[in-house]
Amino acid sequence: MTVVRQSSSEEGRRDYLRLELGVLAHIETLEGRKKVEIIDLSQGGARVKLLAPVENIKDCVLVWLGFDTYATIGRRDGDELGLVFDVPLRPAVIKKTREMAPRIWRNDSVYLSAMARDFVEGGHSV
């Protein structure tokens, strides 16, 4: 993945390119494990959507596709969190995530479709 460095004349621009994902993951906090969807990921951080309410967190561990990293909450906008990683991800992690994401995303959508069908048919509650 190409790294785009920020110069002083480019204030407000991101330090790293972002990879759009849409894969399920979770964050681990002092309050426990919470499901999230990773909207996008870069070497320096991620934007995630909370799938369950979370109150007043400052730090967490983001866990996805066999990877994990420590992060702080850089911003919060409703159910979306902007995570800032303590240590930038290696480019190999971004590359492997990109390779795995479409396959995982298809599996997640099949799983969610099956759960929705079961719910409608009265087999299980969500």
C-alpha positions as CSV (number, residue, x, y, z in Angstrom):
1,M,0.0,0.0,0.0
2,T,1.3,3.4,-0.9
3,V,1.8,5.8,2.0
4,V,0.9,9.4,1.4
5,R,2.8,11.6,3.9
6,Q,1.3,14.9,5.0
7,S,3.4,18.1,4.5
8,S,2.8,21.3,6.4
9,S,1.1,22.9,3.4
10,E,-1.4,20.0,3.2
11,E,-2.9,20.4,6.7
12,G,-6.2,18.5,7.0
13,R,-5.1,15.7,4.6
14,R,-4.8,12.1,5.8
15,D,-1.4,10.6,6.4
16,Y,-2.3,7.2,4.8
17,L,-4.5,5.9,2.0
18,R,-7.7,4.2,3.2
19,L,-9.0,0.8,2.2
20,E,-12.8,0.5,2.1
21,L,-13.9,-2.7,3.7
22,G,-17.3,-3.3,5.3
23,V,-16.2,-6.4,7.2
24,L,-17.4,-7.5,10.6
25,A,-14.9,-7.2,13.5
26,H,-15.0,-6.4,17.2
27,I,-13.4,-4.0,19.7
28,E,-12.3,-5.1,23.1
29,T,-12.8,-2.5,25.9
30,L,-12.8,-2.6,29.6
31,E,-16.6,-3.1,29.4
32,G,-16.1,-6.2,27.2
33,R,-16.2,-7.2,23.5
34,K,-18.4,-5.2,21.1
35,K,-19.2,-6.0,17.5
36,V,-18.3,-3.5,14.9
37,E,-18.2,-3.2,11.1
38,I,-14.9,-1.8,9.7
39,I,-15.9,0.8,7.2
40,D,-12.4,1.7,6.2
41,L,-8.9,0.9,7.3
42,S,-5.5,2.5,6.9
43,Q,-2.1,2.0,8.4
44,G,-2.8,4.8,10.9
45,G,-6.4,4.1,11.9
46,A,-9.9,2.9,11.0
47,R,-13.4,4.1,10.8
48,V,-15.8,1.6,12.4
49,K,-19.6,1.4,12.9
50,L,-20.8,0.2,16.3
51,L,-23.3,-2.7,16.0
52,A,-24.2,-2.4,19.7
53,P,-24.3,0.6,22.0
54,V,-21.0,1.6,23.7
55,E,-20.6,4.3,26.2
56,N,-17.5,6.5,27.1
57,I,-14.6,4.5,25.7
58,K,-11.2,6.0,25.2
59,D,-9.1,3.0,24.3
60,C,-9.7,-0.4,22.7
61,V,-8.2,-3.2,20.8
62,L,-9.6,-3.7,17.2
63,V,-9.7,-7.3,16.2
64,W,-10.3,-8.4,12.6
65,L,-9.5,-11.3,10.3
66,G,-6.9,-12.7,12.7
67,F,-5.2,-9.3,13.3
68,D,-5.4,-6.9,16.2
69,T,-4.1,-3.6,17.3
70,Y,-4.4,-1.1,20.1
71,A,-6.3,2.1,19.3
72,T,-7.6,5.3,20.9
73,I,-10.9,6.9,19.9
74,G,-10.0,10.0,17.9
75,R,-13.6,11.0,17.2
76,R,-17.2,9.8,17.6
77,D,-20.1,10.6,15.4
78,G,-23.2,8.7,16.5
79,D,-22.5,5.0,16.0
80,E,-19.3,5.7,14.1
81,L,-15.9,5.8,15.7
82,G,-12.6,7.1,14.3
83,L,-9.8,4.9,15.7
84,V,-6.2,6.1,15.8
85,F,-3.7,3.2,16.1
86,D,-1.0,3.4,18.7
87,V,1.5,1.9,16.1
88,P,0.9,2.1,12.4
89,L,0.0,-1.2,10.7
90,R,2.6,-2.8,8.5
91,P,1.7,-2.5,4.8
92,A,1.6,-6.4,4.7
93,V,-1.3,-6.3,7.1
94,I,-3.2,-3.9,4.9
95,K,-2.4,-6.1,1.8
96,K,-3.5,-9.3,3.6
97,T,-6.7,-7.6,4.8
98,R,-7.5,-6.5,1.3
99,E,-7.0,-10.0,0.0
100,M,-9.2,-11.6,2.7
101,A,-12.0,-9.0,2.9
102,P,-14.1,-9.9,-0.2
103,R,-14.1,-13.6,0.8
104,I,-15.0,-12.8,4.4
105,W,-17.6,-10.2,3.4
106,R,-19.4,-12.8,1.2
107,N,-19.4,-15.3,4.1
108,D,-20.8,-12.7,6.4
109,S,-23.6,-11.7,4.0
110,V,-24.5,-15.3,3.6
111,Y,-24.6,-15.8,7.3
112,L,-26.7,-12.7,7.9
113,S,-29.1,-13.7,5.1
114,A,-29.6,-17.1,6.7
115,M,-30.2,-15.5,10.1
116,A,-32.8,-13.1,8.6
117,R,-34.5,-16.0,6.8
118,D,-34.7,-18.1,10.0
119,F,-36.1,-15.1,11.9
120,V,-38.8,-14.5,9.3
121,E,-39.7,-18.2,9.3
122,G,-39.8,-18.3,13.1
123,G,-36.8,-20.5,13.5
124,H,-34.6,-18.3,15.6
125,S,-34.6,-14.9,17.2
126,V,-32.0,-12.3,16.4
